[in-house]
């Protein structure tokens, strides 16, 4: 996971990206999607896929908490993280 800044103030917008390697065993030859979780809640699925570098990006319009944890998950049919 990559963010442009190491610290983001609560209430500020932030873009977060997650890159998946071509040889990832979770995705290679499989149907999958990426889900984002902010603390204990799934984020809305407004993420974009950049096919040239297998990078998924989500823009969070207002970070709920400066100490929030953001996770990127590779999911099959169901996503349980």
N, CA, C and O atoms as CSV, one atom per row, in Angstrom:
chain,resi,resn,atom,element,x,y,z
A,1,UNK,N,N,0.859,-1.173,0.000
A,1,UNK,CA,C,0.000,0.000,0.000
A,1,UNK,C,C,0.898,1.226,0.000
A,1,UNK,O,O,1.922,1.263,0.682
A,2,UNK,N,N,0.499,2.233,-0.776
A,2,UNK,CA,C,1.284,3.457,-0.887
A,2,UNK,C,C,0.373,4.664,-0.710
A,2,UNK,O,O,-0.714,4.718,-1.285
A,3,UNK,N,N,0.814,5.622,0.080
A,3,UNK,CA,C,0.156,6.921,0.192
A,3,UNK,C,C,1.205,7.979,-0.115
A,3,UNK,O,O,2.391,7.766,0.138
A,4,UNK,N,N,0.780,9.121,-0.662
A,4,UNK,CA,C,1.759,10.153,-0.992
A,4,UNK,C,C,2.363,10.830,0.240
A,4,UNK,O,O,3.419,11.455,0.141
A,5,UNK,N,N,1.710,10.713,1.398
A,5,UNK,CA,C,2.221,11.330,2.622
A,5,UNK,C,C,2.202,10.300,3.748
A,5,UNK,O,O,1.358,9.404,3.763
A,6,UNK,N,N,3.128,10.430,4.685
A,6,UNK,CA,C,3.151,9.489,5.808
A,6,UNK,C,C,2.129,9.852,6.871
A,6,UNK,O,O,1.695,8.989,7.635
A,7,UNK,N,N,1.737,11.130,6.929
A,7,UNK,CA,C,0.739,11.590,7.889
A,7,UNK,C,C,-0.344,12.337,7.130
A,7,UNK,O,O,-0.056,13.213,6.314
A,8,UNK,N,N,-1.610,11.979,7.413
A,8,UNK,CA,C,-2.756,12.655,6.805
A,8,UNK,C,C,-3.672,13.092,7.937
A,8,UNK,O,O,-4.008,12.290,8.809
A,9,UNK,N,N,-4.074,14.342,7.931
A,9,UNK,CA,C,-4.940,14.862,8.982
A,9,UNK,C,C,-6.350,14.314,8.851
A,9,UNK,O,O,-6.842,14.101,7.742
A,10,UNK,N,N,-7.000,14.085,9.988
A,10,UNK,CA,C,-8.394,13.643,9.984
A,10,UNK,C,C,-9.233,14.669,9.235
A,10,UNK,O,O,-9.042,15.874,9.399
A,11,UNK,N,N,-10.156,14.190,8.418
A,11,UNK,CA,C,-11.012,15.060,7.625
A,11,UNK,C,C,-10.427,15.424,6.276
A,11,UNK,O,O,-11.123,15.989,5.432
A,12,UNK,N,N,-9.167,15.112,6.060
A,12,UNK,CA,C,-8.514,15.426,4.787
A,12,UNK,C,C,-8.744,14.313,3.771
A,12,UNK,O,O,-8.940,13.157,4.146
A,13,UNK,N,N,-8.721,14.661,2.486
A,13,UNK,CA,C,-8.809,13.621,1.456
A,13,UNK,C,C,-7.465,12.907,1.323
A,13,UNK,O,O,-6.410,13.490,1.575
A,14,UNK,N,N,-7.522,11.643,0.925
A,14,UNK,CA,C,-6.288,10.885,0.714
A,14,UNK,C,C,-6.520,9.857,-0.383
A,14,UNK,O,O,-7.581,9.236,-0.452
A,15,UNK,N,N,-5.524,9.683,-1.233
A,15,UNK,CA,C,-5.555,8.623,-2.240
A,15,UNK,C,C,-4.574,7.550,-1.803
A,15,UNK,O,O,-3.453,7.842,-1.385
A,16,UNK,N,N,-5.014,6.308,-1.906
A,16,UNK,CA,C,-4.202,5.175,-1.485
A,16,UNK,C,C,-4.145,4.196,-2.642
A,16,UNK,O,O,-5.153,3.952,-3.305
A,17,UNK,N,N,-2.973,3.634,-2.886
A,17,UNK,CA,C,-2.852,2.654,-3.962
A,17,UNK,C,C,-2.298,1.340,-3.434
A,17,UNK,O,O,-1.584,1.293,-2.432
A,18,UNK,N,N,-2.651,0.282,-4.139
A,18,UNK,CA,C,-2.225,-1.067,-3.793
A,18,UNK,C,C,-1.804,-1.742,-5.094
A,18,UNK,O,O,-2.594,-1.822,-6.034
A,19,UNK,N,N,-0.579,-2.222,-5.153
A,19,UNK,CA,C,-0.077,-2.880,-6.360
A,19,UNK,C,C,-0.008,-4.385,-6.142
A,19,UNK,O,O,0.393,-4.851,-5.075
A,20,UNK,N,N,-0.401,-5.138,-7.160
A,20,UNK,CA,C,-0.384,-6.592,-7.094
A,20,UNK,C,C,0.601,-7.098,-8.140
A,20,UNK,O,O,0.501,-6.746,-9.315
A,21,UNK,N,N,1.535,-7.907,-7.718
A,21,UNK,CA,C,2.542,-8.462,-8.619
A,21,UNK,C,C,1.900,-9.426,-9.614
A,21,UNK,O,O,0.903,-10.075,-9.297
A,22,UNK,N,N,2.466,-9.520,-10.808
A,22,UNK,CA,C,1.952,-10.421,-11.842
A,22,UNK,C,C,1.918,-11.876,-11.390
A,22,UNK,O,O,1.029,-12.627,-11.791
A,23,UNK,N,N,2.868,-12.278,-10.568
A,23,UNK,CA,C,2.942,-13.681,-10.154
A,23,UNK,C,C,2.295,-13.957,-8.795
A,23,UNK,O,O,2.586,-14.980,-8.175
A,24,UNK,N,N,1.432,-13.069,-8.328
A,24,UNK,CA,C,0.752,-13.255,-7.045
A,24,UNK,C,C,-0.145,-14.494,-7.108
A,24,UNK,O,O,-0.995,-14.598,-7.992
A,25,UNK,N,N,0.038,-15.424,-6.181
A,25,UNK,CA,C,-0.735,-16.674,-6.189
A,25,UNK,C,C,-2.214,-16.449,-5.884
A,25,UNK,O,O,-3.041,-17.305,-6.199
A,26,UNK,N,N,-2.561,-15.320,-5.279
A,26,UNK,CA,C,-3.964,-15.022,-4.981
A,26,UNK,C,C,-4.737,-14.562,-6.216
A,26,UNK,O,O,-5.965,-14.638,-6.243
A,27,UNK,N,N,-4.023,-14.085,-7.238
A,27,UNK,CA,C,-4.693,-13.511,-8.404
A,27,UNK,C,C,-4.392,-14.215,-9.719
A,27,UNK,O,O,-5.193,-14.145,-10.652
A,28,UNK,N,N,-3.271,-14.882,-9.808
A,28,UNK,CA,C,-2.825,-15.469,-11.079
A,28,UNK,C,C,-3.838,-16.491,-11.596
A,28,UNK,O,O,-4.062,-17.528,-10.973
A,29,UNK,N,N,-4.451,-16.182,-12.750
A,29,UNK,CA,C,-5.417,-17.066,-13.384
A,29,UNK,C,C,-6.746,-17.161,-12.664
A,29,UNK,O,O,-7.508,-18.095,-12.913
A,30,UNK,N,N,-7.049,-16.222,-11.777
A,30,UNK,CA,C,-8.279,-16.284,-10.981
A,30,UNK,C,C,-9.113,-15.028,-11.169
A,30,UNK,O,O,-8.595,-13.955,-11.480
A,31,UNK,N,N,-10.430,-15.188,-10.972
A,31,UNK,CA,C,-11.315,-14.030,-10.912
A,31,UNK,C,C,-11.196,-13.451,-9.505
A,31,UNK,O,O,-11.308,-14.175,-8.515
A,32,UNK,N,N,-10.974,-12.164,-9.427
A,32,UNK,CA,C,-10.827,-11.536,-8.113
A,32,UNK,C,C,-11.226,-10.073,-8.199
A,32,UNK,O,O,-11.350,-9.505,-9.284
A,33,UNK,N,N,-11.418,-9.488,-7.055
A,33,UNK,CA,C,-11.583,-8.044,-6.968
A,33,UNK,C,C,-10.837,-7.567,-5.725
A,33,UNK,O,O,-10.488,-8.357,-4.849
A,34,UNK,N,N,-10.606,-6.285,-5.670
A,34,UNK,CA,C,-9.913,-5.696,-4.535
A,34,UNK,C,C,-10.934,-4.937,-3.704
A,34,UNK,O,O,-11.731,-4.164,-4.236
A,35,UNK,N,N,-10.906,-5.162,-2.403
A,35,UNK,CA,C,-11.770,-4.433,-1.474
A,35,UNK,C,C,-10.877,-3.646,-0.519
A,35,UNK,O,O,-9.762,-4.059,-0.202
A,36,UNK,N,N,-11.384,-2.525,-0.078
A,36,UNK,CA,C,-10.646,-1.665,0.839
A,36,UNK,C,C,-11.377,-1.617,2.165
A,36,UNK,O,O,-12.607,-1.573,2.204
A,37,UNK,N,N,-10.630,-1.625,3.238
A,37,UNK,CA,C,-11.209,-1.540,4.565
A,37,UNK,C,C,-10.545,-0.388,5.309
A,37,UNK,O,O,-9.319,-0.277,5.341
A,38,UNK,N,N,-11.368,0.462,5.903
A,38,UNK,CA,C,-10.882,1.557,6.736
A,38,UNK,C,C,-11.297,1.210,8.159
A,38,UNK,O,O,-12.485,1.174,8.480
A,39,UNK,N,N,-10.316,0.958,8.998
A,39,UNK,CA,C,-10.549,0.425,10.340
A,39,UNK,C,C,-11.407,-0.834,10.235
A,39,UNK,O,O,-10.962,-1.815,9.641
A,40,UNK,N,N,-12.592,-0.843,10.776
A,40,UNK,CA,C,-13.431,-2.053,10.779
A,40,UNK,C,C,-14.512,-2.036,9.703
A,40,UNK,O,O,-15.387,-2.901,9.709
A,41,UNK,N,N,-14.475,-1.083,8.788
A,41,UNK,CA,C,-15.554,-0.926,7.807
A,41,UNK,C,C,-15.025,-1.007,6.379
A,41,UNK,O,O,-13.962,-0.472,6.065
A,42,UNK,N,N,-15.784,-1.686,5.522
A,42,UNK,CA,C,-15.429,-1.708,4.107
A,42,UNK,C,C,-15.694,-0.338,3.507
A,42,UNK,O,O,-16.711,0.289,3.806
A,43,UNK,N,N,-14.801,0.117,2.679
A,43,UNK,CA,C,-14.957,1.398,1.992
A,43,UNK,C,C,-15.854,1.199,0.774
A,43,UNK,O,O,-15.926,0.092,0.241
A,44,UNK,N,N,-16.539,2.251,0.324
A,44,UNK,CA,C,-17.327,2.146,-0.907
A,44,UNK,C,C,-16.436,1.689,-2.065
A,44,UNK,O,O,-15.237,1.969,-2.085
A,45,UNK,N,N,-17.018,1.002,-3.002
A,45,UNK,CA,C,-16.224,0.384,-4.078
A,45,UNK,C,C,-15.919,1.341,-5.223
A,45,UNK,O,O,-16.018,0.958,-6.389
A,46,UNK,N,N,-15.554,2.564,-4.911
A,46,UNK,CA,C,-15.220,3.549,-5.949
A,46,UNK,C,C,-13.717,3.554,-6.223
A,46,UNK,O,O,-13.060,4.591,-6.130
A,47,UNK,N,N,-13.190,2.387,-6.559
A,47,UNK,CA,C,-11.769,2.320,-6.861
A,47,UNK,C,C,-11.562,2.103,-8.343
A,47,UNK,O,O,-12.443,1.596,-9.037
A,48,UNK,N,N,-10.409,2.484,-8.818
A,48,UNK,CA,C,-10.133,2.357,-10.245
A,48,UNK,C,C,-8.959,1.421,-10.464
A,48,UNK,O,O,-8.073,1.309,-9.617
A,49,UNK,N,N,-8.961,0.763,-11.587
A,49,UNK,CA,C,-7.909,-0.187,-11.930
A,49,UNK,C,C,-7.078,0.379,-13.065
A,49,UNK,O,O,-7.620,0.773,-14.098
A,50,UNK,N,N,-5.789,0.421,-12.886
A,50,UNK,CA,C,-4.883,0.871,-13.933
A,50,UNK,C,C,-4.197,-0.364,-14.501
A,50,UNK,O,O,-3.228,-0.858,-13.925
A,51,UNK,N,N,-4.690,-0.859,-15.619
A,51,UNK,CA,C,-4.240,-2.119,-16.178
A,51,UNK,C,C,-2.766,-2.229,-16.484
A,51,UNK,O,O,-2.214,-3.328,-16.435
A,52,UNK,N,N,-2.109,-1.130,-16.799
A,52,UNK,CA,C,-0.708,-1.216,-17.205
A,52,UNK,C,C,0.213,-1.621,-16.064
A,52,UNK,O,O,1.260,-2.223,-16.300
A,53,UNK,N,N,-0.160,-1.303,-14.844
A,53,UNK,CA,C,0.728,-1.659,-13.736
A,53,UNK,C,C,0.016,-2.386,-12.601
A,53,UNK,O,O,0.556,-2.483,-11.499
A,54,UNK,N,N,-1.186,-2.896,-12.851
A,54,UNK,CA,C,-1.944,-3.673,-11.859
A,54,UNK,C,C,-2.018,-2.963,-10.509
A,54,UNK,O,O,-1.809,-3.574,-9.461
A,55,UNK,N,N,-2.313,-1.687,-10.551
A,55,UNK,CA,C,-2.426,-0.889,-9.342
A,55,UNK,C,C,-3.874,-0.470,-9.142
A,55,UNK,O,O,-4.513,0.052,-10.055
A,56,UNK,N,N,-4.380,-0.705,-7.942
A,56,UNK,CA,C,-5.733,-0.307,-7.575
A,56,UNK,C,C,-5.636,0.931,-6.705
A,56,UNK,O,O,-4.757,1.034,-5.850
A,57,UNK,N,N,-6.545,1.870,-6.928
A,57,UNK,CA,C,-6.492,3.144,-6.218
A,57,UNK,C,C,-7.862,3.460,-5.647
A,57,UNK,O,O,-8.882,3.245,-6.302
A,58,UNK,N,N,-7.881,3.968,-4.430
A,58,UNK,CA,C,-9.114,4.484,-3.852
A,58,UNK,C,C,-8.825,5.892,-3.347
A,58,UNK,O,O,-7.763,6.156,-2.784
A,59,UNK,N,N,-9.783,6.791,-3.553
A,59,UNK,CA,C,-9.682,8.138,-3.011
A,59,UNK,C,C,-10.710,8.260,-1.904
A,59,UNK,O,O,-11.911,8.123,-2.139
A,60,UNK,N,N,-10.237,8.516,-0.711
A,60,UNK,CA,C,-11.109,8.686,0.446
A,60,UNK,C,C,-11.312,10.186,0.607
A,60,UNK,O,O,-10.358,10.909,0.895
A,61,UNK,N,N,-12.559,10.673,0.421
A,61,UNK,CA,C,-12.779,12.122,0.435
A,61,UNK,C,C,-12.513,12.775,1.790
A,61,UNK,O,O,-12.130,13.943,1.852
A,62,UNK,N,N,-12.713,12.027,2.869
A,62,UNK,CA,C,-12.502,12.588,4.198
A,62,UNK,C,C,-12.059,11.465,5.139
A,62,UNK,O,O,-12.872,10.638,5.552
A,63,UNK,N,N,-10.784,11.442,5.471
A,63,UNK,CA,C,-10.265,10.400,6.356
A,63,UNK,C,C,-10.924,10.552,7.726
A,63,UNK,O,O,-10.852,11.626,8.323
A,64,UNK,N,N,-11.570,9.489,8.241
A,64,UNK,CA,C,-12.329,9.621,9.481
A,64,UNK,C,C,-11.475,9.887,10.720
A,64,UNK,O,O,-11.945,10.511,11.671
A,65,UNK,N,N,-10.231,9.421,10.718
A,65,UNK,CA,C,-9.393,9.520,11.907
A,65,UNK,C,C,-7.934,9.510,11.459
A,65,UNK,O,O,-7.555,8.721,10.593
A,66,UNK,N,N,-7.130,10.367,12.035
A,66,UNK,CA,C,-5.718,10.422,11.647
A,66,UNK,C,C,-4.996,9.109,11.938
A,66,UNK,O,O,-3.967,8.828,11.324
A,67,UNK,N,N,-5.509,8.311,12.851
A,67,UNK,CA,C,-4.901,7.025,13.181
A,67,UNK,C,C,-5.576,5.858,12.496
A,67,UNK,O,O,-5.379,4.709,12.892
A,68,UNK,N,N,-6.371,6.132,11.473
A,68,UNK,CA,C,-7.116,5.078,10.783
A,68,UNK,C,C,-6.173,4.092,10.106
A,68,UNK,O,O,-5.101,4.459,9.626
A,69,UNK,N,N,-6.597,2.837,10.078
A,69,UNK,CA,C,-5.859,1.789,9.386
A,69,UNK,C,C,-6.562,1.497,8.076
A,69,UNK,O,O,-7.766,1.241,8.059
A,70,UNK,N,N,-5.823,1.532,6.978
A,70,UNK,CA,C,-6.389,1.265,5.655
A,70,UNK,C,C,-5.768,-0.024,5.137
A,70,UNK,O,O,-4.546,-0.180,5.124
A,71,UNK,N,N,-6.633,-0.952,4.708
A,71,UNK,CA,C,-6.149,-2.244,4.218
A,71,UNK,C,C,-6.695,-2.511,2.829
A,71,UNK,O,O,-7.829,-2.154,2.511
A,72,UNK,N,N,-5.872,-3.145,2.006
A,72,UNK,CA,C,-6.233,-3.573,0.660
A,72,UNK,C,C,-6.320,-5.094,0.701
A,72,UNK,O,O,-5.386,-5.753,1.158
A,73,UNK,N,N,-7.436,-5.660,0.228
A,73,UNK,CA,C,-7.601,-7.114,0.270
A,73,UNK,C,C,-7.938,-7.659,-1.106
A,73,UNK,O,O,-8.740,-7.073,-1.833
A,74,UNK,N,N,-7.328,-8.777,-1.463
A,74,UNK,CA,C,-7.652,-9.490,-2.692
A,74,UNK,C,C,-8.748,-10.483,-2.336
A,74,UNK,O,O,-8.579,-11.309,-1.439
A,75,UNK,N,N,-9.879,-10.399,-3.046
A,75,UNK,CA,C,-11.043,-11.205,-2.696
A,75,UNK,C,C,-11.521,-12.038,-3.877
A,75,UNK,O,O,-11.414,-11.623,-5.031
A,76,UNK,N,N,-12.046,-13.210,-3.574
A,76,UNK,CA,C,-12.722,-14.035,-4.569
A,76,UNK,C,C,-14.176,-13.605,-4.630
A,76,UNK,O,O,-14.460,-12.410,-4.713
A,77,UNK,N,N,-15.108,-14.560,-4.590
A,77,UNK,CA,C,-16.532,-14.220,-4.623
A,77,UNK,C,C,-16.932,-13.409,-3.403
A,77,UNK,O,O,-17.619,-12.395,-3.526
A,78,UNK,N,N,-16.512,-13.843,-2.245
A,78,UNK,CA,C,-16.817,-13.138,-1.005
A,78,UNK,C,C,-15.532,-12.566,-0.437
A,78,UNK,O,O,-14.440,-13.084,-0.668
A,79,UNK,N,N,-15.688,-11.499,0.302
A,79,UNK,CA,C,-14.511,-10.865,0.879
A,79,UNK,C,C,-14.656,-10.843,2.391
A,79,UNK,O,O,-15.499,-10.130,2.935
A,80,UNK,N,N,-13.839,-11.619,3.052
A,80,UNK,CA,C,-13.854,-11.668,4.505
A,80,UNK,C,C,-12.448,-11.407,5.009
A,80,UNK,O,O,-11.569,-12.266,4.933
A,81,UNK,N,N,-12.256,-10.200,5.527
A,81,UNK,CA,C,-10.938,-9.869,6.090
A,81,UNK,C,C,-11.108,-9.323,7.483
A,81,UNK,O,O,-10.122,-8.982,8.137
